[in-house]
């Protein structure tokens, strides 16, 4: 279950379907990713072909990233079986 967000736009999209704060052309894929993340019990549940799941390092050690489109990523970490600190960002 998703417990917390870092990005208000992605939270609004997940909770209310609002596209304010996200790239509208990312909506369909983000919807699939967020549904899967909400059901996930660990980062490995996000290891879907084409999503390029990988762990992050440095200041984001313990966080994971999946590819949305271009430079855009959905990042998150887990506390127990809950996804937290979910973020949507232009990664590079």
PASEBA-1860 file (N, C-alpha, C; in nm, 3 decimals):
! residues 92
1> XXXXXXXX> 0.085/-0.118/0.000/0.000/0.000/0.000/0.089/0.124/0.000 ~ 0.051/0.225/-0.078/0.125/0.350/-0.077/0.084/0.429/0.047 ~ 0.183/0.465/0.128/0.157/0.537/0.253/0.190/0.685/0.246 ~ 0.291/0.723/0.165/0.327/0.865/0.161/0.388/0.903/0.027 ~ 0.371/1.030/-0.006/0.421/1.086/-0.131/0.515/1.203/-0.101 ~ 0.611/1.224/-0.188/0.695/1.344/-0.184/0.644/1.448/-0.282 ~ 0.580/1.404/-0.387/0.537/1.490/-0.497/0.385/1.506/-0.491 ~ 0.339/1.628/-0.470/0.195/1.653/-0.455/0.118/1.623/-0.584
9> XXXXXXXX> 0.182/1.648/-0.700/0.115/1.620/-0.828/0.084/1.473/-0.845 ~ 0.179/1.388/-0.811/0.158/1.244/-0.827/0.058/1.193/-0.722 ~ 0.058/1.255/-0.605/-0.042/1.217/-0.504/-0.183/1.253/-0.552 ~ -0.198/1.372/-0.607/-0.329/1.413/-0.659/-0.376/1.326/-0.774 ~ -0.281/1.286/-0.857/-0.315/1.197/-0.968/-0.361/1.061/-0.915 ~ -0.289/1.008/-0.818/-0.322/0.877/-0.762/-0.456/0.880/-0.688 ~ -0.477/0.983/-0.606/-0.596/0.987/-0.521/-0.722/1.038/-0.593 ~ -0.703/1.134/-0.685/-0.819/1.200/-0.746/-0.821/1.196/-0.898
17> XXXXXXXX> -0.715/1.147/-0.961/-0.708/1.146/-1.107/-0.672/1.279/-1.167 ~ -0.629/1.375/-1.083/-0.592/1.508/-1.132/-0.458/1.501/-1.206 ~ -0.454/1.556/-1.325/-0.329/1.557/-1.403/-0.246/1.683/-1.377 ~ -0.292/1.769/-1.287/-0.215/1.889/-1.251/-0.085/1.843/-1.184 ~ 0.027/1.888/-1.234/0.155/1.853/-1.173/0.223/1.731/-1.233 ~ 0.159/1.667/-1.333/0.225/1.557/-1.404/0.223/1.588/-1.554 ~ 0.306/1.519/-1.627/0.302/1.529/-1.773/0.179/1.450/-1.820 ~ 0.080/1.515/-1.882/-0.043/1.445/-1.919/-0.021/1.320/-2.004
25> XXXXXXXX> 0.080/1.321/-2.089/0.104/1.204/-2.174/0.165/1.087/-2.095 ~ 0.200/1.109/-1.970/0.249/1.001/-1.883/0.136/0.934/-1.805 ~ 0.016/0.989/-1.811/-0.094/0.946/-1.724/-0.124/0.796/-1.733 ~ -0.132/0.742/-1.853/-0.170/0.601/-1.867/-0.066/0.510/-1.801 ~ 0.061/0.534/-1.829/0.166/0.449/-1.771/0.177/0.472/-1.621 ~ 0.173/0.597/-1.578/0.178/0.626/-1.435/0.064/0.559/-1.360 ~ -0.052/0.556/-1.419/-0.166/0.490/-1.355/-0.135/0.343/-1.331 ~ -0.083/0.274/-1.433/-0.047/0.132/-1.418/0.060/0.115/-1.311
33> XXXXXXXX> 0.160/0.203/-1.312/0.270/0.191/-1.216/0.222/0.216/-1.074 ~ 0.138/0.314/-1.054/0.089/0.345/-0.920/-0.004/0.237/-0.867 ~ -0.087/0.180/-0.953/-0.172/0.070/-0.910/-0.086/-0.047/-0.866 ~ 0.016/-0.079/-0.946/0.105/-0.190/-0.911/0.180/-0.160/-0.782 ~ 0.229/-0.036/-0.767/0.302/0.002/-0.646/0.211/-0.007/-0.523 ~ 0.085/0.031/-0.538/-0.008/0.024/-0.426/-0.031/-0.121/-0.381 ~ -0.022/-0.214/-0.474/-0.040/-0.355/-0.442/0.091/-0.424/-0.400 ~ 0.204/-0.361/-0.432/0.336/-0.422/-0.408/0.364/-0.438/-0.259
41> XXXXXXXX> 0.436/-0.544/-0.228/0.481/-0.571/-0.092/0.632/-0.549/-0.078 ~ 0.701/-0.536/-0.192/0.846/-0.510/-0.193/0.882/-0.447/-0.327 ~ 1.001/-0.394/-0.335/1.046/-0.332/-0.459/1.046/-0.431/-0.574 ~ 1.075/-0.556/-0.547/1.083/-0.657/-0.653/0.949/-0.676/-0.724 ~ 0.839/-0.642/-0.659/0.708/-0.649/-0.723/0.694/-0.546/-0.836 ~ 0.784/-0.450/-0.843/0.784/-0.349/-0.948/0.877/-0.385/-1.063 ~ 0.932/-0.503/-1.060/1.026/-0.548/-1.163/0.948/-0.600/-1.285 ~ 0.889/-0.508/-1.359/0.807/-0.537/-1.477/0.892/-0.511/-1.601
49> XXXXXXXX> 0.888/-0.598/-1.700/0.965/-0.573/-1.822/0.935/-0.434/-1.879 ~ 1.040/-0.362/-1.912/1.026/-0.228/-1.970/1.023/-0.116/-1.869 ~ 1.007/-0.148/-1.741/1.003/-0.042/-1.639/1.141/-0.011/-1.583 ~ 1.237/-0.095/-1.610/1.378/-0.071/-1.572/1.398/-0.045/-1.422 ~ 1.341/-0.129/-1.341/1.358/-0.116/-1.196/1.505/-0.119/-1.160 ~ 1.549/-0.024/-1.080/1.685/-0.029/-1.026/1.692/0.046/-0.894 ~ 1.791/0.008/-0.813/1.811/0.074/-0.684/1.894/0.199/-0.705 ~ 1.873/0.296/-0.618/1.946/0.422/-0.625/2.055/0.423/-0.519
57> XXXXXXXX> 2.152/0.509/-0.538/2.262/0.520/-0.443/2.275/0.662/-0.392 ~ 2.387/0.689/-0.329/2.415/0.823/-0.277/2.312/0.867/-0.176 ~ 2.262/0.989/-0.194/2.162/1.045/-0.102/2.029/0.969/-0.105 ~ 2.011/0.886/-0.208/1.886/0.813/-0.225/1.903/0.663/-0.203 ~ 2.008/0.626/-0.132/2.031/0.485/-0.103/1.909/0.426/-0.033 ~ 1.869/0.307/-0.077/1.750/0.243/-0.022/1.623/0.273/-0.100 ~ 1.634/0.365/-0.196/1.520/0.400/-0.282/1.534/0.325/-0.414 ~ 1.423/0.316/-0.485/1.419/0.247/-0.613/1.354/0.337/-0.716
65> XXXXXXXX> 1.379/0.306/-0.843/1.328/0.386/-0.952/1.273/0.295/-1.061 ~ 1.162/0.337/-1.120/1.114/0.275/-1.243/1.099/0.386/-1.348 ~ 1.123/0.349/-1.471/1.121/0.441/-1.583/0.977/0.469/-1.625 ~ 0.946/0.598/-1.642/0.815/0.637/-1.693/0.827/0.666/-1.843 ~ 0.909/0.766/-1.876/0.928/0.806/-2.016/1.041/0.907/-2.022 ~ 1.127/0.897/-2.122/1.237/0.991/-2.135/1.318/0.995/-2.006 ~ 1.334/1.113/-1.949/1.408/1.129/-1.823/1.321/1.115/-1.700 ~ 1.194/1.092/-1.715/1.100/1.088/-1.602/1.100/0.953/-1.534
73> XXXXXXXX> 1.105/0.957/-1.401/1.108/0.836/-1.319/1.006/0.847/-1.205 ~ 0.959/0.731/-1.163/0.880/0.718/-1.041/0.975/0.655/-0.939 ~ 0.999/0.723/-0.829/1.092/0.671/-0.728/1.016/0.645/-0.598 ~ 1.069/0.554/-0.518/1.000/0.512/-0.396/1.094/0.430/-0.310 ~ 1.053/0.409/-0.188/1.119/0.314/-0.099/1.010/0.239/-0.024 ~ 1.050/0.143/0.055/0.952/0.065/0.131/0.984/0.072/0.279 ~ 0.880/0.082/0.360/0.887/0.061/0.505/0.801/-0.061/0.531 ~ 0.865/-0.171/0.562/0.792/-0.297/0.572/0.736/-0.332/0.436
81> XXXXXXXX> 0.604/-0.349/0.429/0.539/-0.382/0.302/0.466/-0.263/0.242 ~ 0.496/-0.142/0.289/0.430/-0.021/0.240/0.527/0.067/0.162 ~ 0.482/0.116/0.046/0.560/0.210/-0.033/0.548/0.349/0.031 ~ 0.661/0.416/0.044/0.665/0.550/0.103/0.755/0.640/0.020 ~ 0.741/0.769/0.044/0.823/0.871/-0.022/0.818/0.857/-0.174 ~ 0.697/0.832/-0.225/0.678/0.815/-0.369/0.696/0.952/-0.436 ~ 0.780/0.954/-0.539/0.813/1.079/-0.607/0.807/1.057/-0.758 ~ 0.785/1.165/-0.829/0.779/1.167/-0.976/0.870/1.280/-1.017
89> XXXX> 0.975/1.246/-1.091/1.074/1.351/-1.119/1.145/1.333/-1.251 ~ 1.190/1.446/-1.304/1.276/1.448/-1.421/1.415/1.418/-1.368 ~ 1.461/1.299/-1.392/1.573/1.239/-1.324/1.710/1.293/-1.363 ~ 1.724/1.345/-1.485/1.860/1.386/-1.529/1.861/1.530/-1.573
END
